[in-house]
C-alpha cells in the first residue's frame, strides 16, 4: 500500500472519529438544549460543604435545576459597607427549569406575589446529603416557618429569591 493511500485512510478515520465525537456531545447535551431557565438565589449562614457547581436542585424530590454558582453574599451585595459589617453568608445561585417554575408559580406578572405567599407559608431551601458519598444537593420544600426564620438581609436580591433553612445534617 502506498503512503498516499495510508494518508487517505488515516484522514477518513480521523474525520469519522470527529463526527462520532460531535454526535456524542450533541446527544449528551440534548437533555438541556433549548430548556428555558430562571436564576434563583439563596443564602446560607453555615458551611455548604459537599455542595458543588452542578449539584442538583430538587423540589419535593423532583429534579428541577442545578447549582450554577457558589460565592459569598458580600461579593454581590454590601460593597459599600466596611468588611467587618458585611454578612458572612454563602450565596448559592441555581438555574431552574422554567417549565417547573411556571407550573408552580404561574405567569411572571403574578410570580412575586405567589412566591412571597409561599415563603410566608414556609417555602425554604436546604442542603441535603446525597447518600454516604459526602456530596449534597439542594432541596426546596415547605418547612415550619416558625422553626426556620428568614435570614436578615438588607439588600434586594438580583434574582428570584427563596430563603434557606439549616441543613438536615449538622456539619462540623
Secondary structure by P-SEA (a helix, b strand, c coil): ccaaaaaaaaaaaaaaaaaaaaaaaaaaacccccbbbbbbbbbbccccccccccbbbbccccccbbbccccccccccccccccccccbbbbbbbbccaaaaaaacccccaaaaaaaaaaaaccbbbbbbcccccbbbbbbcccccccccccccccccccbbbbbcccccccc
